[in-house]
Amino acid sequence: MILLRAFVSLLLLMAGVPAVAAPPLPDLYVMRHLEYRGEGSHARLSEIGANHAQRLAAAFGDLPPPVAIYTATEQVSLDSSAWLAIRLGIYPKLFDPKNIDALVAKLARERGPVLVIASRDDAAAILARVSGGPAPQIAENAFGEVWLISGRDRSVARRRLYESTAGPNEKQAPIAPWQDDGEIADRNRTGEMPK
């Protein structure tokens, strides 16, 4: 039996058919968090990043809005998603960027377009994993770009949402109403919104 499975797997690989099919996914929007200031866990959106976060829903233009938002647990990703989540009436779902396979499994259960927000390097890794292609090079100052990944064929297109005008002395972004320190701490521990 083991020999037969190995033989069938070898035939499938030789025929160009992957042995394990990729899970079906909805259309995905993957973006890097918006403009920020500060370092590490102290980084927050700059004034420009906060303004762009407020305009994010309108920036999708002719694209259907996301029905779910997945955000990495770093504060700037949470801040980037806040205004859009409030406008759409949905809570962002947290994911661990170190476990992209778990994220992909969660994305496969969604119906409709999904927005994924992460740091520059994590967004590139997610794009590579989901599309099956190489990780794109995302410039350090490249904000306001979203990669559209077709759920049908996993093709990737890049779209600019707005022109970035980040400056070195930006003010800190306002905190969305649902983002007080207690909820953020609870979400970071459990990965879910508190009840």
N, CA and C atoms as an extended XYZ file, in Angstrom:
585
Properties=species:S:1:pos:R:3:atomname:S:1:resname:S:1:resid:I:1 pbc="F F F"
N         0.824       -1.179        0.000 N   MET     1
C         0.000        0.000        0.000 CA  MET     1
C         0.875        1.253        0.000 C   MET     1
N         1.924        1.270        0.825 N   ILE     2
C         2.821        2.418        0.891 CA  ILE     2
C         3.510        2.615       -0.452 C   ILE     2
N         3.918        1.536       -1.064 N   LEU     3
C         4.570        1.601       -2.368 CA  LEU     3
C         3.622        2.161       -3.430 C   LEU     3
N         2.352        1.777       -3.371 N   LEU     4
C         1.366        2.268       -4.327 CA  LEU     4
C         1.152        3.777       -4.156 C   LEU     4
N         1.054        4.263       -2.919 N   ARG     5
C         0.891        5.701       -2.674 CA  ARG     5
C         2.096        6.481       -3.186 C   ARG     5
N         3.291        5.969       -2.937 N   ALA     6
C         4.502        6.632       -3.408 CA  ALA     6
C         4.526        6.680       -4.932 C   ALA     6
N         4.120        5.596       -5.575 N   PHE     7
C         4.094        5.530       -7.033 CA  PHE     7
C         3.080        6.526       -7.609 C   PHE     7
N         1.889        6.600       -7.029 N   VAL     8
C         0.859        7.534       -7.489 CA  VAL     8
C         1.320        8.972       -7.283 C   VAL     8
N         1.931        9.280       -6.142 N   SER     9
C         2.447       10.620       -5.889 CA  SER     9
C         3.510       11.001       -6.904 C   SER     9
N         4.389       10.066       -7.229 N   LEU    10
C         5.433       10.310       -8.223 CA  LEU    10
C         4.811       10.579       -9.589 C   LEU    10
N         3.801        9.816       -9.968 N   LEU    11
C         3.128       10.042      -11.255 CA  LEU    11
C         2.452       11.417      -11.297 C   LEU    11
N         1.804       11.790      -10.213 N   LEU    12
C         1.146       13.099      -10.157 CA  LEU    12
C         2.157       14.237      -10.266 C   LEU    12
N         3.284       14.096       -9.571 N   LEU    13
C         4.315       15.124       -9.652 CA  LEU    13
C         4.889       15.219      -11.057 C   LEU    13
N         5.118       14.082      -11.694 N   MET    14
C         5.653       14.077      -13.053 CA  MET    14
C         4.646       14.690      -14.029 C   MET    14
N         3.377       14.546      -13.758 N   ALA    15
C         2.338       15.094      -14.629 CA  ALA    15
C         2.086       16.573      -14.335 C   ALA    15
N         2.747       17.114      -13.320 N   GLY    16
C         2.567       18.524      -12.983 CA  GLY    16
C         1.390       18.794      -12.068 C   GLY    16
N         0.799       17.772      -11.511 N   VAL    17
C        -0.324       17.943      -10.599 CA  VAL    17
C         0.225       17.920       -9.170 C   VAL    17
N        -0.031       18.974       -8.391 N   PRO    18
C         0.478       18.943       -7.021 CA  PRO    18
C        -0.183       17.821       -6.226 C   PRO    18
N         0.593       17.182       -5.368 N   ALA    19
C         0.078       16.071       -4.571 CA  ALA    19
C        -0.992       16.538       -3.585 C   ALA    19
N        -0.836       17.749       -3.050 N   VAL    20
C        -1.813       18.305       -2.125 CA  VAL    20
C        -2.342       19.590       -2.751 C   VAL    20
N        -3.612       19.630       -3.040 N   ALA    21
C        -4.201       20.811       -3.664 CA  ALA    21
C        -4.274       21.952       -2.657 C   ALA    21
N        -4.052       23.155       -3.165 N   ALA    22
C        -4.165       24.332       -2.319 CA  ALA    22
C        -5.631       24.549       -1.963 C   ALA    22
N        -5.917       25.007       -0.751 N   PRO    23
C        -7.321       25.215       -0.374 CA  PRO    23
C        -7.926       26.347       -1.200 C   PRO    23
N        -9.213       26.247       -1.525 N   PRO    24
C        -9.852       27.357       -2.242 CA  PRO    24
C        -9.931       28.571       -1.320 C   PRO    24
N        -9.705       29.732       -1.885 N   LEU    25
C        -9.705       30.960       -1.106 CA  LEU    25
C       -10.630       31.988       -1.741 C   LEU    25
N       -11.147       32.917       -0.947 N   PRO    26
C       -11.898       34.038       -1.527 CA  PRO    26
C       -10.906       35.012       -2.161 C   PRO    26
N       -11.406       36.020       -2.843 N   ASP    27
C       -10.525       37.090       -3.312 CA  ASP    27
C        -9.913       37.747       -2.089 C   ASP    27
N        -8.622       38.056       -2.172 N   LEU    28
C        -7.910       38.645       -1.038 CA  LEU    28
C        -7.321       39.991       -1.412 C   LEU    28
N        -7.348       40.903       -0.454 N   TYR    29
C        -6.612       42.154       -0.531 CA  TYR    29
C        -5.544       42.053        0.554 C   TYR    29
N        -4.285       42.159        0.178 N   VAL    30
C        -3.197       42.106        1.160 CA  VAL    30
C        -2.488       43.452        1.110 C   VAL    30
N        -2.341       44.061        2.271 N   MET    31
C        -1.643       45.340        2.312 CA  MET    31
C        -0.760       45.453        3.537 C   MET    31
N         0.232       46.289        3.377 N   ARG    32
C         1.099       46.633        4.485 CA  ARG    32
C         0.362       47.663        5.342 C   ARG    32
N         0.635       47.687        6.641 N   HIS    33
C         0.029       48.727        7.481 CA  HIS    33
C         0.393       50.103        6.930 C   HIS    33
N        -0.314       51.114        7.383 N   LEU    34
C        -0.148       52.463        6.852 CA  LEU    34
C         1.022       53.195        7.514 C   LEU    34
N         1.254       54.444        7.107 N   GLU    35
C         2.384       55.237        7.577 CA  GLU    35
C         2.401       55.324        9.096 C   GLU    35
N         3.592       55.247        9.659 N   TYR    36
C         3.717       55.200       11.115 CA  TYR    36
C         4.923       56.000       11.577 C   TYR    36
N         4.985       56.152       12.892 N   ARG    37
C         6.167       56.727       13.528 CA  ARG    37
C         6.435       55.917       14.783 C   ARG    37
N         7.685       55.897       15.208 N   GLY    38
C         8.059       55.113       16.372 CA  GLY    38
C         8.665       53.788       15.944 C   GLY    38
N         9.050       53.002       16.926 N   GLU    39
C         9.713       51.727       16.680 CA  GLU    39
C         9.050       50.604       17.462 C   GLU    39
N         9.121       49.412       16.925 N   GLY    40
C         8.659       48.214       17.622 CA  GLY    40
C         7.230       48.335       18.115 C   GLY    40
N         6.996       47.887       19.342 N   SER    41
C         5.647       47.880       19.895 CA  SER    41
C         5.143       49.293       20.204 C   SER    41
N         6.029       50.286       20.162 N   HIS    42
C         5.625       51.668       20.421 CA  HIS    42
C         5.212       52.398       19.144 C   HIS    42
N         5.360       51.770       18.003 N   ALA    43
C         4.994       52.416       16.738 CA  ALA    43
C         3.483       52.622       16.666 C   ALA    43
N         3.091       53.778       16.212 N   ARG    44
C         1.680       54.124       16.008 CA  ARG    44
C         1.566       54.775       14.639 C   ARG    44
N         0.362       54.862       14.142 N   LEU    45
C         0.169       55.551       12.881 CA  LEU    45
C         0.545       57.022       13.030 C   LEU    45
N         1.141       57.561       11.975 N   SER    46
C         1.397       58.994       11.937 CA  SER    46
C         0.080       59.707       11.621 C   SER    46
N         0.095       61.016       11.627 N   GLU    47
C        -1.109       61.768       11.279 CA  GLU    47
C        -1.541       61.431        9.848 C   GLU    47
N        -0.584       61.335        8.958 N   ILE    48
C        -0.915       60.981        7.571 CA  ILE    48
C        -1.468       59.560        7.507 C   ILE    48
N        -0.847       58.616        8.227 N   GLY    49
C        -1.360       57.245        8.258 CA  GLY    49
C        -2.774       57.188        8.797 C   GLY    49
N        -3.056       57.974        9.842 N   ALA    50
C        -4.405       58.007       10.411 CA  ALA    50
C        -5.405       58.581        9.413 C   ALA    50
N        -4.997       59.640        8.694 N   ASN    51
C        -5.882       60.208        7.669 CA  ASN    51
C        -6.159       59.194        6.567 C   ASN    51
N        -5.129       58.460        6.155 N   HIS    52
C        -5.325       57.437        5.128 CA  HIS    52
C        -6.179       56.289        5.652 C   HIS    52
N        -6.036       55.947        6.917 N   ALA    53
C        -6.870       54.888        7.505 CA  ALA    53
C        -8.336       55.299        7.476 C   ALA    53
N        -8.616       56.576        7.728 N   GLN    54
C        -9.997       57.068        7.687 CA  GLN    54
C       -10.566       57.016        6.274 C   GLN    54
N        -9.711       57.190        5.278 N   ARG    55
C       -10.161       57.193        3.885 CA  ARG    55
C       -10.070       55.819        3.225 C   ARG    55
N        -9.643       54.810        3.948 N   LEU    56
C        -9.371       53.503        3.351 CA  LEU    56
C       -10.594       52.896        2.673 C   LEU    56
N       -11.754       53.006        3.250 N   ALA    57
C       -12.955       52.412        2.651 CA  ALA    57
C       -13.229       53.010        1.276 C   ALA    57
N       -13.074       54.322        1.159 N   ALA    58
C       -13.314       54.976       -0.126 CA  ALA    58
C       -12.212       54.652       -1.131 C   ALA    58
N       -11.012       54.330       -0.644 N   ALA    59
C        -9.881       54.084       -1.538 CA  ALA    59
C       -10.039       52.819       -2.371 C   ALA    59
N       -10.899       51.898       -1.953 N   PHE    60
C       -11.084       50.675       -2.731 CA  PHE    60
C       -11.849       50.942       -4.023 C   PHE    60
N       -12.522       52.088       -4.102 N   GLY    61
C       -13.178       52.502       -5.337 CA  GLY    61
C       -14.160       51.487       -5.868 C   GLY    61
N       -13.883       50.951       -7.058 N   ASP    62
C       -14.789       50.023       -7.719 CA  ASP    62
C       -14.669       48.590       -7.209 C   ASP    62
N       -13.749       48.334       -6.296 N   LEU    63
C       -13.592       46.988       -5.750 CA  LEU    63
C       -14.657       46.737       -4.686 C   LEU    63
N       -15.162       45.510       -4.584 N   PRO    64
C       -16.113       45.234       -3.496 CA  PRO    64
C       -15.404       45.351       -2.143 C   PRO    64
N       -16.073       45.909       -1.139 N   PRO    65
C       -15.421       46.046        0.164 CA  PRO    65
C       -15.213       44.679        0.806 C   PRO    65
N       -14.228       44.589        1.685 N   PRO    66
C       -13.999       43.312        2.363 CA  PRO    66
C       -15.158       42.960        3.292 C   PRO    66
N       -15.421       41.659        3.404 N   VAL    67
C       -16.434       41.181        4.355 CA  VAL    67
C       -15.774       40.771        5.664 C   VAL    67
N       -14.446       40.668        5.645 N   ALA    68
C       -13.674       40.346        6.853 CA  ALA    68
C       -12.324       41.035        6.748 C   ALA    68
N       -11.774       41.382        7.895 N   ILE    69
C       -10.448       41.986        7.968 CA  ILE    69
C        -9.609       41.141        8.915 C   ILE    69
N        -8.464       40.691        8.439 N   TYR    70
C        -7.500       39.979        9.277 CA  TYR    70
C        -6.316       40.906        9.468 C   TYR    70
N        -5.917       41.099       10.709 N   THR    71
C        -4.805       41.993       10.992 CA  THR    71
C        -3.792       41.307       11.891 C   THR    71
N        -2.519       41.579       11.599 N   ALA    72
C        -1.463       41.103       12.486 CA  ALA    72
C        -1.629       41.809       13.831 C   ALA    72
N        -1.018       41.276       14.855 N   THR    73
C        -1.253       41.773       16.214 CA  THR    73
C        -0.481       43.044       16.553 C   THR    73
N         0.428       43.506       15.688 N   GLU    74
C         1.146       44.739       16.021 CA  GLU    74
C         0.194       45.933       15.967 C   GLU    74
N         0.458       46.917       16.802 N   GLN    75
C        -0.453       48.046       16.981 CA  GLN    75
C        -0.707       48.811       15.685 C   GLN    75
N         0.320       49.015       14.850 N   VAL    76
C         0.106       49.801       13.631 CA  VAL    76
C        -0.822       49.083       12.658 C   VAL    76
N        -0.817       47.760       12.657 N   SER    77
C        -1.763       47.024       11.810 CA  SER    77
C        -3.179       47.163       12.362 C   SER    77
N        -3.318       47.070       13.675 N   LEU    78
C        -4.628       47.283       14.303 CA  LEU    78
C        -5.144       48.689       14.015 C   LEU    78
N        -4.280       49.687       14.164 N   ASP    79
C        -4.669       51.066       13.888 CA  ASP    79
C        -5.062       51.244       12.424 C   ASP    79
N        -4.339       50.590       11.518 N   SER    80
C        -4.633       50.716       10.089 CA  SER    80
C        -6.019       50.178        9.747 C   SER    80
N        -6.453       49.181       10.474 N   SER    81
C        -7.746       48.557       10.181 CA  SER    81
C        -8.919       49.222       10.902 C   SER    81
N        -8.649       50.032       11.916 N   ALA    82
C        -9.700       50.499       12.825 CA  ALA    82
C       -10.826       51.252       12.147 C   ALA    82
N       -10.516       52.284       11.385 N   TRP    83
C       -11.569       53.104       10.783 CA  TRP    83
C       -12.384       52.312        9.772 C   TRP    83
N       -11.714       51.494        8.962 N   LEU    84
C       -12.437       50.686        7.981 CA  LEU    84
C       -13.357       49.702        8.687 C   LEU    84
N       -12.866       49.067        9.741 N   ALA    85
C       -13.680       48.108       10.491 CA  ALA    85
C       -14.917       48.783       11.075 C   ALA    85
N       -14.736       49.986       11.623 N   ILE    86
C       -15.874       50.716       12.181 CA  ILE    86
C       -16.871       51.049       11.078 C   ILE    86
N       -16.361       51.533        9.960 N   ARG    87
C       -17.254       51.909        8.856 CA  ARG    87
C       -18.028       50.709        8.316 C   ARG    87
N       -17.377       49.551        8.233 N   LEU    88
C       -18.034       48.355        7.706 CA  LEU    88
C       -18.825       47.599        8.773 C   LEU    88
N       -18.635       47.960       10.036 N   GLY    89
C       -19.356       47.295       11.113 CA  GLY    89
C       -18.857       45.891       11.401 C   GLY    89
N       -17.557       45.664       11.238 N   ILE    90
C       -16.976       44.347       11.512 CA  ILE    90
C       -15.761       44.514       12.427 C   ILE    90
N       -15.489       43.487       13.211 N   TYR    91
C       -14.296       43.489       14.046 CA  TYR    91
C       -13.154       42.829       13.288 C   TYR    91
N       -11.956       43.414       13.351 N   PRO    92
C       -10.804       42.745       12.752 CA  PRO    92
C       -10.514       41.438       13.488 C   PRO    92
N       -10.077       40.455       12.739 N   LYS    93
C        -9.690       39.168       13.316 CA  LYS    93
C        -8.167       39.142       13.359 C   LYS    93
N        -7.624       38.794       14.507 N   LEU    94
C        -6.179       38.783       14.674 CA  LEU    94
C        -5.573       37.476       14.170 C   LEU    94
N        -4.349       37.579       13.664 N   PHE    95
C        -3.612       36.379       13.270 CA  PHE    95
C        -2.152       36.540       13.657 C   PHE    95
N        -1.496       35.414       13.825 N   ASP    96
C        -0.074       35.382       14.146 CA  ASP    96
C         0.695       35.334       12.830 C   ASP    96
N         1.451       36.376       12.474 N   PRO    97
C         2.160       36.373       11.193 CA  PRO    97
C         3.249       35.308       11.099 C   PRO    97
N         3.586       34.696       12.212 N   LYS    98
C         4.578       33.614       12.189 CA  LYS    98
C         3.946       32.279       11.792 C   LYS    98
N         2.616       32.236       11.697 N   ASN    99
C         1.920       31.006       11.341 CA  ASN    99
C         0.985       31.274       10.155 C   ASN    99
N         1.580       31.430        8.991 N   ILE   100
C         0.815       31.769        7.786 CA  ILE   100
C        -0.104       30.624        7.378 C   ILE   100
N         0.303       29.389        7.610 N   ASP   101
C        -0.568       28.260        7.256 CA  ASP   101
C        -1.886       28.305        8.030 C   ASP   101
N        -1.837       28.681        9.303 N   ALA   102
C        -3.075       28.811       10.085 CA  ALA   102
C        -3.934       29.955        9.537 C   ALA   102
N        -3.291       31.043        9.118 N   LEU   103
C        -4.028       32.149        8.507 CA  LEU   103
C        -4.718       31.693        7.232 C   LEU   103
N        -4.007       30.973        6.377 N   VAL   104
C        -4.589       30.501        5.115 CA  VAL   104
C        -5.787       29.589        5.379 C   VAL   104
N        -5.688       28.742        6.393 N   ALA   105
C        -6.821       27.869        6.739 CA  ALA   105
C        -8.035       28.696        7.167 C   ALA   105
N        -7.805       29.764        7.924 N   LYS   106
C        -8.916       30.636        8.327 CA  LYS   106
C        -9.489       31.374        7.128 C   LYS   106
N        -8.626       31.854        6.243 N   LEU   107
C        -9.087       32.578        5.052 CA  LEU   107
C        -9.952       31.691        4.166 C   LEU   107
N        -9.629       30.404        4.102 N   ALA   108
C       -10.381       29.468        3.260 CA  ALA   108
C       -11.827       29.319        3.730 C   ALA   108
N       -12.112       29.651        4.981 N   ARG   109
C       -13.481       29.547        5.511 CA  ARG   109
C       -14.317       30.805        5.260 C   ARG   109
N       -13.684       31.873        4.776 N   GLU   110
C       -14.393       33.135        4.541 CA  GLU   110
C       -15.120       33.100        3.195 C   GLU   110
N       -16.212       33.849        3.114 N   ARG   111
C       -16.978       33.975        1.877 CA  ARG   111
C       -17.037       35.441        1.507 C   ARG   111
N       -16.410       35.802        0.438 N   GLY   112
C       -16.356       37.198        0.010 CA  GLY   112
C       -14.946       37.720        0.158 C   GLY   112
N       -14.680       38.911       -0.352 N   PRO   113
C       -13.326       39.464       -0.286 CA  PRO   113
C       -12.865       39.660        1.163 C   PRO   113
N       -11.582       39.440        1.387 N   VAL   114
C       -10.997       39.574        2.719 CA  VAL   114
C        -9.774       40.475        2.614 C   VAL   114
N        -9.647       41.415        3.545 N   LEU   115
C        -8.474       42.276        3.637 CA  LEU   115
C        -7.547       41.723        4.705 C   LEU   115
N        -6.252       41.603        4.366 N   VAL   116
C        -5.231       41.155        5.315 CA  VAL   116
C        -4.223       42.290        5.447 C   VAL   116
N        -3.970       42.724        6.688 N   ILE   117
C        -3.038       43.824        6.956 CA  ILE   117
C        -1.921       43.294        7.844 C   ILE   117
N        -0.673       43.573        7.438 N   ALA   118
C         0.486       43.108        8.202 CA  ALA   118
C         1.663       44.041        7.950 C   ALA   118
N         2.784       43.758        8.597 N   SER   119
C         4.008       44.521        8.363 CA  SER   119
C         4.512       44.239        6.944 C   SER   119
N         5.483       45.002        6.519 N   ARG   120
C         6.034       44.873        5.161 CA  ARG   120
C         6.517       43.450        4.878 C   ARG   120
N         7.361       42.902        5.742 N   ASP   121
C         7.919       41.565        5.514 CA  ASP   121
C         6.855       40.481        5.614 C   ASP   121
N         5.944       40.627        6.578 N   ASP   122
C         4.894       39.627        6.741 CA  ASP   122
C         3.916       39.668        5.570 C   ASP   122
N         3.603       40.863        5.066 N   ALA   123
C         2.724       40.972        3.898 CA  ALA   123
C         3.360       40.285        2.696 C   ALA   123
N         4.653       40.468        2.500 N   ALA   124
C         5.353       39.816        1.386 CA  ALA   124
C         5.311       38.291        1.534 C   ALA   124
N         5.514       37.792        2.755 N   ALA   125
C         5.469       36.342        2.989 CA  ALA   125
C         4.066       35.784        2.746 C   ALA   125
N         3.046       36.513        3.158 N   ILE   126
C         1.661       36.078        2.937 CA  ILE   126
C         1.364       36.039        1.446 C   ILE   126
N         1.799       37.068        0.719 N   LEU   127
C         1.587       37.103       -0.728 CA  LEU   127
C         2.236       35.907       -1.408 C   LEU   127
N         3.452       35.588       -1.015 N   ALA   128
C         4.153       34.447       -1.611 CA  ALA   128
C         3.426       33.139       -1.303 C   ALA   128
N         3.016       32.955       -0.073 N   ARG   129
C         2.353       31.706        0.328 CA  ARG   129
C         1.018       31.524       -0.386 C   ARG   129
N         0.219       32.584       -0.440 N   VAL   130
C        -1.120       32.475       -1.014 CA  VAL   130
C        -1.074       32.369       -2.538 C   VAL   130
N        -0.196       33.143       -3.180 N   SER   131
C        -0.149       33.141       -4.643 CA  SER   131
C         0.663       31.988       -5.213 C   SER   131
N         1.569       31.426       -4.394 N   GLY   132
C         2.441       30.367       -4.890 CA  GLY   132
C         3.618       30.916       -5.671 C   GLY   132
N         3.766       32.231       -5.711 N   GLY   133
C         4.870       32.867       -6.432 CA  GLY   133
C         5.918       33.386       -5.468 C   GLY   133
N         6.902       34.110       -6.011 N   PRO   134
C         7.936       34.673       -5.141 CA  PRO   134
C         7.392       35.836       -4.322 C   PRO   134
N         8.016       36.089       -3.191 N   ALA   135
C         7.625       37.221       -2.347 CA  ALA   135
C         7.997       38.513       -3.047 C   ALA   135
N         7.070       39.465       -3.130 N   PRO   136
C         7.402       40.735       -3.779 CA  PRO   136
C         8.334       41.564       -2.900 C   PRO   136
N         9.121       42.399       -3.529 N   GLN   137
C         9.959       43.341       -2.793 CA  GLN   137
C         9.100       44.562       -2.495 C   GLN   137
N         8.835       44.813       -1.233 N   ILE   138
C         8.031       45.957       -0.829 CA  ILE   138
C         8.989       46.990       -0.241 C   ILE   138
N         9.046       48.154       -0.861 N   ALA   139
C         9.961       49.203       -0.419 CA  ALA   139
C         9.590       49.682        0.979 C   ALA   139
N        10.583       50.158        1.704 N   GLU   140
C        10.364       50.631        3.071 CA  GLU   140
C         9.330       51.755        3.132 C   GLU   140
N         9.310       52.610        2.117 N   ASN   141
C         8.379       53.740        2.139 CA  ASN   141
C         7.149       53.500        1.263 C   ASN   141
N         6.890       52.254        0.900 N   ALA   142
C         5.740       51.930        0.041 CA  ALA   142
C         4.499       51.705        0.901 C   ALA   142
N         3.722       52.754        1.053 N   PHE   143
C         2.462       52.668        1.783 CA  PHE   143
C         1.337       52.892        0.782 C   PHE   143
N         0.168       52.403        1.098 N   GLY   144
C        -0.979       52.663        0.240 CA  GLY   144
C        -1.070       51.752       -0.961 C   GLY   144
N        -0.364       50.642       -0.956 N   GLU   145
C        -0.485       49.664       -2.033 CA  GLU   145
C        -1.241       48.458       -1.510 C   GLU   145
N        -2.082       47.914       -2.355 N   VAL   146
C        -2.804       46.695       -1.993 CA  VAL   146
C        -2.596       45.704       -3.131 C   VAL   146
N        -2.349       44.465       -2.745 N   TRP   147
C        -2.201       43.396       -3.722 CA  TRP   147
C        -3.520       42.644       -3.759 C   TRP   147
N        -4.057       42.486       -4.946 N   LEU   148
C        -5.310       41.780       -5.145 CA  LEU   148
C        -4.977       40.371       -5.608 C   LEU   148
N        -5.426       39.386       -4.867 N   ILE   149
C        -5.170       37.989       -5.227 CA  ILE   149
C        -6.507       37.349       -5.569 C   ILE   149
N        -6.628       36.892       -6.785 N   SER   150
C        -7.864       36.273       -7.249 CA  SER   150
C        -8.062       34.925       -6.561 C   SER   150
N        -9.237       34.728       -5.998 N   GLY   151
C        -9.552       33.441       -5.391 CA  GLY   151
C        -9.708       32.360       -6.445 C   GLY   151
N       -10.025       32.760       -7.658 N   ARG   152
C       -10.253       31.805       -8.742 CA  ARG   152
C        -8.946       31.184       -9.240 C   ARG   152
N        -7.955       32.035       -9.563 N   ASP   153
C        -6.722       31.487      -10.152 CA  ASP   153
C        -5.448       31.923       -9.423 C   ASP   153
N        -5.616       32.648       -8.332 N   ARG   154
C        -4.503       33.132       -7.500 CA  ARG   154
C        -3.561       34.072       -8.242 C   ARG   154
N        -4.052       34.695       -9.294 N   SER   155
C        -3.248       35.718       -9.968 CA  SER   155
C        -3.163       36.938       -9.059 C   SER   155
N        -2.095       37.705       -9.210 N   VAL   156
C        -1.835       38.839       -8.333 CA  VAL   156
C        -1.747       40.117       -9.155 C   VAL   156
N        -2.420       41.148       -8.698 N   ALA   157
C        -2.320       42.478       -9.294 CA  ALA   157
C        -2.077       43.470       -8.167 C   ALA   157
N        -1.327       44.514       -8.464 N   ARG   158
C        -1.042       45.533       -7.443 CA  ARG   158
C        -1.788       46.805       -7.820 C   ARG   158
N        -2.345       47.447       -6.805 N   ARG   159
C        -3.105       48.679       -7.019 CA  ARG   159
C        -2.673       49.703       -5.980 C   ARG   159
N        -2.504       50.923       -6.408 N   ARG   160
C        -2.152       52.028       -5.513 CA  ARG   160
C        -3.445       52.661       -5.028 C   ARG   160
N        -3.630       52.733       -3.714 N   LEU   161
C        -4.846       53.300       -3.162 CA  LEU   161
C        -4.793       54.828       -3.096 C   LEU   161
N        -3.608       55.386       -2.882 N   TYR   162
C        -3.436       56.827       -2.775 CA  TYR   162
C        -1.947       57.110       -2.835 C   TYR   162
N        -1.585       58.355       -2.971 N   GLU   163
C        -0.179       58.754       -2.956 CA  GLU   163
C         0.253       59.031       -1.521 C   GLU   163
N         1.370       58.473       -1.120 N   SER   164
C         1.875       58.675        0.231 CA  SER   164
C         2.648       59.984        0.305 C   SER   164
N         2.446       60.711        1.397 N   THR   165
C         3.149       61.977        1.603 CA  THR   165
C         3.719       62.032        3.015 C   THR   165
N         4.161       60.895        3.528 N   ALA   166
C         4.630       60.834        4.914 CA  ALA   166
C         5.822       61.742        5.137 C   ALA   166
N         5.796       62.426        6.248 N   GLY   167
C         6.904       63.279        6.640 CA  GLY   167
C         7.539       62.751        7.910 C   GLY   167
N         8.713       63.264        8.282 N   PRO   168
C         9.428       62.712        9.434 CA  PRO   168
C         8.832       63.085       10.790 C   PRO   168
N         8.028       64.143       10.873 N   ASN   169
C         7.536       64.608       12.174 CA  ASN   169
C         6.025       64.530       12.244 C   ASN   169
N         5.496       63.352       12.116 N   GLU   170
C         4.044       63.179       12.099 CA  GLU   170
C         3.499       63.051       13.512 C   GLU   170
N         2.252       63.473       13.695 N   LYS   171
C         1.571       63.333       14.981 CA  LYS   171
C         0.997       61.927       15.106 C   LYS   171
N         0.781       61.474       16.320 N   GLN   172
C         0.227       60.149       16.572 CA  GLN   172
C        -1.250       60.103       16.191 C   GLN   172
N        -1.680       58.980       15.698 N   ALA   173
C        -3.068       58.800       15.271 CA  ALA   173
C        -4.000       58.714       16.463 C   ALA   173
N        -5.260       59.122       16.262 N   PRO   174
C        -6.249       58.913       17.323 CA  PRO   174
C        -6.539       57.425       17.466 C   PRO   174
N        -6.971       57.020       18.642 N   ILE   175
C        -7.296       55.618       18.881 CA  ILE   175
C        -8.779       55.422       18.618 C   ILE   175
N        -9.110       54.391       17.861 N   ALA   176
C       -10.508       54.087       17.577 CA  ALA   176
C       -11.216       53.739       18.886 C   ALA   176
N       -12.543       53.957       18.971 N   PRO   177
C       -13.270       53.739       20.224 CA  PRO   177
C       -13.101       52.343       20.823 C   PRO   177
N       -12.977       51.306       19.997 N   TRP   178
C       -12.888       49.953       20.537 CA  TRP   178
C       -11.472       49.563       20.901 C   TRP   178
N       -10.508       50.480       20.759 N   GLN   179
C        -9.113       50.127       20.991 CA  GLN   179
C        -8.570       50.724       22.281 C   GLN   179
N        -9.144       50.395       23.410 N   ASP   180
C        -8.510       50.840       24.638 CA  ASP   180
C        -7.494       49.787       25.063 C   ASP   180
N        -6.617       50.147       25.990 N   ASP   181
C        -5.519       49.257       26.368 CA  ASP   181
C        -5.982       47.900       26.873 C   ASP   181
N        -7.102       47.855       27.575 N   GLY   182
C        -7.583       46.580       28.103 CA  GLY   182
C        -7.972       45.622       26.999 C   GLY   182
N        -8.712       46.102       25.976 N   GLU   183
C        -9.112       45.219       24.884 CA  GLU   183
C        -7.911       44.776       24.063 C   GLU   183
N        -6.965       45.692       23.812 N   ILE   184
C        -5.786       45.316       23.037 CA  ILE   184
C        -5.016       44.226       23.773 C   ILE   184
N        -4.831       44.404       25.051 N   ALA   185
C        -4.119       43.391       25.832 CA  ALA   185
C        -4.862       42.061       25.787 C   ALA   185
N        -6.205       42.105       25.937 N   ASP   186
C        -6.989       40.872       25.886 CA  ASP   186
C        -6.876       40.200       24.524 C   ASP   186
N        -6.956       40.966       23.451 N   ARG   187
C        -6.876       40.395       22.104 CA  ARG   187
C        -5.507       39.811       21.848 C   ARG   187
N        -4.456       40.458       22.325 N   ASN   188
C        -3.111       39.938       22.095 CA  ASN   188
C        -2.895       38.616       22.813 C   ASN   188
N        -3.553       38.423       23.954 N   ARG   189
C        -3.407       37.156       24.677 CA  ARG   189
C        -4.241       36.055       24.043 C   ARG   189
N        -5.468       36.382       23.628 N   THR   190
C        -6.393       35.334       23.186 CA  THR   190
C        -6.592       35.275       21.682 C   THR   190
N        -6.279       36.376       20.975 N   GLY   191
C        -6.507       36.414       19.533 CA  GLY   191
C        -7.963       36.692       19.189 C   GLY   191
N        -8.815       36.960       20.168 N   GLU   192
C       -10.225       37.214       19.911 CA  GLU   192
C       -10.649       38.491       20.627 C   GLU   192
N       -11.725       39.068       20.144 N   MET   193
C       -12.291       40.232       20.809 CA  MET   193
C       -12.906       39.792       22.128 C   MET   193
N       -12.790       40.616       23.169 N   PRO   194
C       -13.445       40.281       24.429 CA  PRO   194
C       -14.956       40.350       24.271 C   PRO   194
N       -15.666       39.563       25.036 N   LYS   195
C       -17.143       39.523       24.957 CA  LYS   195
C       -17.729       40.687       25.708 C   LYS   195
